[in-house]
């Protein structure tokens, strides 16, 4: 069952989204050679505490509860990397995924950063992944069904020569971080037949393409969370929480759009 949110509820989610945006700015300032992934996680945790926001990721159930406020995935790690003592090196790429709730409403976003200068093919991977997210948001204004957006996303990635990860998809979001519907970045006949949904005002979804330089296949690591590419080649991950309104899509985890928003979320 898909929840349709009122404009008042979407405004409340925007407040959470702005805090997530601010957390990403704090994380971005930490990304450089010599920094450990746990240091980035602690910076984000402190930001959430200062904003009186509830971190969503820590304690997510699994074989072991997720132990951090961010998923931080490096190079061939696709998603769900656990922050720890790993030191970032020049030429790495690091995906930071985090979310919080503010007054009971959730926001969720991910960004992949280059650590210093990266190989041109790696930069192309980052450009493709951020570009396909931007494409999806643009298409949400002019398409009626998610399957139409997802099909064009997959084609965009294929045209770059890369592959869309199919083991993980985006999701609805609201009072809980993960709600219906599932939001794939590709389209299959089964999805179109059984799980497709209308893009109508009130829908709020987390759109999060994950793109691999090589094979789309992933494997789970012994920590029960980290997912890596099967061929050891790099992966990238970008995500925004997006609401559809009568005036089109609104990115709830985007940068502040007015001075008033800037004051409320100053880092």
C-alpha positions as CSV (number, residue, x, y, z in Angstrom):
1,X,0.0,0.0,0.0
2,X,1.5,3.3,-1.1
3,X,1.0,6.3,1.3
4,X,0.2,9.6,-0.4
5,X,1.5,12.6,1.6
6,X,-0.1,15.9,2.1
7,X,1.8,19.1,1.4
8,X,2.0,19.7,5.2
9,X,3.6,16.2,5.6
10,X,5.9,16.9,2.6
11,X,7.0,20.1,4.3
12,X,7.8,18.2,7.5
13,X,9.9,15.7,5.4
14,X,11.7,18.6,3.9
15,X,12.9,19.6,7.3
16,X,14.4,16.1,7.7
17,X,15.8,16.3,4.2
18,X,17.6,19.5,5.0
19,X,19.3,17.9,8.0
20,X,20.4,15.0,5.8
21,X,21.8,17.5,3.3
22,X,23.7,19.3,6.1
23,X,25.1,16.0,7.3
24,X,26.4,15.3,3.9
25,X,28.2,18.7,3.8
26,X,29.9,17.8,7.1
27,X,30.9,14.4,5.6
28,X,32.1,16.0,2.4
29,X,34.5,18.2,4.4
30,X,36.0,15.1,5.9
31,X,36.7,13.2,2.6
32,X,40.5,13.4,2.0
33,X,43.4,11.0,2.0
34,X,44.4,9.9,5.5
35,X,40.9,10.1,7.1
36,X,39.2,6.9,8.4
37,X,35.7,6.0,7.6
38,X,34.8,5.8,11.3
39,X,35.9,9.5,11.6
40,X,33.4,10.4,8.9
41,X,30.7,8.5,10.6
42,X,31.4,10.2,14.0
43,X,31.2,13.6,12.3
44,X,27.8,12.8,10.9
45,X,26.6,11.4,14.2
46,X,27.7,14.6,16.0
47,X,25.9,16.7,13.4
48,X,22.6,14.8,13.9
49,X,22.9,15.2,17.7
50,X,23.4,18.9,17.3
51,X,20.3,19.1,15.1
52,X,18.3,16.9,17.5
53,X,17.7,14.4,14.7
54,X,17.4,10.7,15.1
55,X,19.9,8.7,13.1
56,X,18.0,6.0,11.1
57,X,20.7,3.5,10.2
58,X,22.1,2.4,13.5
59,X,20.3,-0.6,14.8
60,X,18.7,-1.6,11.5
61,X,18.0,-5.4,12.0
62,X,20.1,-8.0,10.4
63,X,22.2,-11.0,11.4
64,X,23.9,-8.3,13.4
65,X,22.2,-4.9,13.9
66,X,23.9,-2.2,11.8
67,X,26.4,-0.5,14.1
68,X,26.8,3.0,12.6
69,X,24.8,6.1,11.5
70,X,26.3,5.9,7.9
71,X,26.9,3.2,5.4
72,X,30.3,4.0,4.0
73,X,31.4,2.0,1.0
74,X,34.9,2.3,-0.6
75,X,35.8,1.4,-4.2
76,X,34.4,-2.0,-5.0
77,X,32.0,-1.9,-2.0
78,X,28.6,-1.2,-3.5
79,X,26.4,-0.5,-0.4
80,X,26.1,-1.1,3.4
81,X,29.8,-0.7,4.2
82,X,30.4,-0.5,7.9
83,X,32.6,2.4,9.0
84,X,35.8,1.4,10.7
85,X,39.6,1.9,10.7
86,X,39.9,1.9,6.9
87,X,42.0,4.9,5.8
88,X,41.0,6.7,2.6
89,X,43.7,6.9,0.0
90,X,44.1,9.2,-3.0
91,X,42.3,7.8,-6.0
92,X,39.6,6.0,-3.9
93,X,35.9,6.6,-4.3
94,X,33.8,6.6,-1.2
95,X,30.0,6.3,-1.1
96,X,28.3,7.8,2.0
97,X,24.7,6.9,2.6
98,X,22.8,8.3,5.7
99,X,19.4,9.3,6.9
100,X,17.6,10.7,9.9
101,X,14.2,11.5,11.2
102,X,13.1,14.9,12.5
103,X,9.8,15.0,14.5
104,X,9.0,11.6,13.2
105,X,9.6,12.2,9.5
106,X,12.4,10.7,7.5
107,X,15.0,11.7,5.0
108,X,17.6,9.5,3.2
109,X,20.4,10.4,0.7
110,X,23.7,9.1,-0.6
111,X,26.7,10.6,-2.4
112,X,29.8,9.1,-3.9
113,X,32.9,11.2,-3.6
114,X,36.3,11.1,-5.3
115,X,39.2,11.1,-2.9
116,X,41.5,13.5,-4.6
117,X,42.1,12.9,-8.3
118,X,40.7,9.7,-9.7
119,X,41.1,7.7,-12.9
120,X,39.1,9.1,-15.9
121,X,37.0,6.0,-16.2
122,X,36.2,6.2,-12.5
123,X,35.1,9.8,-12.9
124,X,33.0,8.7,-15.8
125,X,31.3,6.2,-13.4
126,X,30.5,9.0,-10.9
127,X,29.2,11.2,-13.7
128,X,27.0,8.4,-15.0
129,X,25.5,7.6,-11.6
130,X,24.8,11.2,-10.5
131,X,23.5,11.8,-14.1
132,X,21.1,8.9,-14.0
133,X,19.7,10.1,-10.7
134,X,19.2,13.6,-12.2
135,X,17.5,12.0,-15.2
136,X,15.1,10.1,-13.0
137,X,14.0,13.2,-11.2
138,X,13.6,15.1,-14.5
139,X,11.5,12.2,-15.9
140,X,9.3,12.1,-12.8
141,X,7.8,15.4,-14.1
142,X,6.8,14.0,-17.5
143,X,6.1,10.3,-17.1
144,X,3.0,8.7,-15.6
145,X,4.4,5.3,-14.3
146,X,7.7,4.5,-12.6
147,X,8.4,1.7,-15.0
148,X,8.8,4.3,-17.8
149,X,11.4,6.1,-15.7
150,X,13.2,3.0,-14.6
151,X,13.5,1.8,-18.3
152,X,15.1,5.0,-19.3
153,X,17.5,4.9,-16.3
154,X,18.7,1.5,-17.3
155,X,19.2,2.6,-20.9
156,X,21.2,5.6,-19.8
157,X,23.6,3.5,-17.8
158,X,24.0,0.9,-20.6
159,X,24.8,3.7,-23.0
160,X,27.7,4.6,-20.7
161,X,28.9,1.0,-20.9
162,X,28.2,0.3,-17.2
163,X,25.7,-1.9,-15.3
164,X,22.8,-1.2,-12.9
165,X,22.8,-3.1,-9.7
166,X,19.6,-5.2,-9.5
167,X,20.0,-6.7,-6.0
168,X,19.1,-3.4,-4.3
169,X,16.4,-0.8,-5.1
170,X,15.0,2.4,-3.8
171,X,11.9,2.7,-1.7
172,X,9.0,4.7,-0.4
173,X,9.8,6.8,2.7
174,X,7.8,8.7,5.2
175,X,7.2,7.9,8.9
176,X,9.5,5.0,8.3
177,X,12.7,4.9,6.3
178,X,11.6,1.9,4.2
179,X,8.0,1.9,3.0
180,X,6.1,0.8,-0.1
181,X,6.6,1.0,-3.0
182,X,9.9,-0.6,-4.1
183,X,11.7,1.7,-6.6
184,X,14.0,-0.2,-9.0
185,X,16.5,1.5,-11.3
186,X,15.7,-1.0,-14.0
187,X,12.5,-2.5,-15.4
188,X,11.5,-6.1,-15.8
189,X,8.2,-7.5,-17.2
190,X,7.4,-8.9,-13.7
191,X,7.8,-5.4,-12.2
192,X,5.7,-3.7,-14.8
193,X,3.0,-6.4,-14.4
194,X,2.9,-6.7,-10.6
195,X,4.6,-3.8,-8.9
196,X,4.5,-0.7,-11.0
197,X,3.0,2.4,-9.6
198,X,1.6,5.8,-10.7
199,X,3.6,8.9,-10.4
200,X,1.0,11.1,-8.8
201,X,1.0,13.9,-6.2
202,X,1.7,12.7,-2.7
203,X,4.2,10.0,-3.7
204,X,7.5,10.3,-1.8
205,X,10.3,7.9,-2.7
206,X,14.0,7.5,-2.2
207,X,15.5,7.1,-5.7
208,X,19.0,5.5,-5.4
209,X,20.8,4.2,-8.5
210,X,23.8,2.0,-7.8
211,X,26.0,1.6,-10.9
212,X,29.0,-0.8,-11.3
213,X,31.8,-0.3,-13.7
214,X,31.8,-4.1,-14.6
215,X,29.3,-6.8,-13.7
216,X,26.0,-6.0,-12.1
217,X,26.4,-8.9,-9.7
218,X,27.4,-8.4,-6.0
219,X,28.4,-10.5,-3.1
220,X,28.0,-10.3,0.6
221,X,31.0,-10.0,2.9
222,X,31.5,-11.9,6.2
223,X,30.4,-8.8,8.3
224,X,26.8,-9.6,7.0
225,X,26.3,-6.1,5.7
226,X,28.9,-4.9,3.1
227,X,28.1,-5.8,-0.5
228,X,30.9,-5.8,-3.0
229,X,31.2,-6.2,-6.8
230,X,32.0,-9.7,-7.8
231,X,34.8,-8.6,-10.1
232,X,36.4,-6.1,-7.8
233,X,35.7,-3.2,-10.0
234,X,34.4,0.2,-8.6
235,X,30.8,1.0,-7.9
236,X,29.0,4.3,-7.3
237,X,25.8,5.2,-5.4
238,X,23.7,8.4,-5.5
239,X,20.3,8.9,-3.8
240,X,17.8,11.6,-3.1
241,X,14.4,11.6,-1.3
242,X,11.9,13.0,-3.8
243,X,8.3,14.1,-3.5
244,X,5.8,14.5,-6.3
245,X,3.6,17.6,-5.9
246,X,1.0,19.2,-8.1
247,X,3.9,21.4,-9.4
248,X,6.2,18.5,-10.2
249,X,9.0,16.6,-8.3
250,X,10.6,18.3,-5.3
251,X,14.0,17.0,-4.0
252,X,13.6,17.0,-0.3
253,X,17.3,16.2,0.4
254,X,18.6,19.0,-1.8
255,X,20.5,22.1,-0.7
256,X,18.6,24.9,0.9
257,X,16.6,27.0,-1.6
258,X,16.0,30.1,0.5
259,X,18.0,32.1,3.1
260,X,15.6,31.0,5.8
261,X,16.3,27.3,5.0
262,X,20.0,28.1,5.1
263,X,19.8,29.6,8.6
264,X,17.9,26.7,10.0
265,X,20.3,24.1,8.7
266,X,23.6,26.0,9.0
267,X,26.5,23.6,9.4
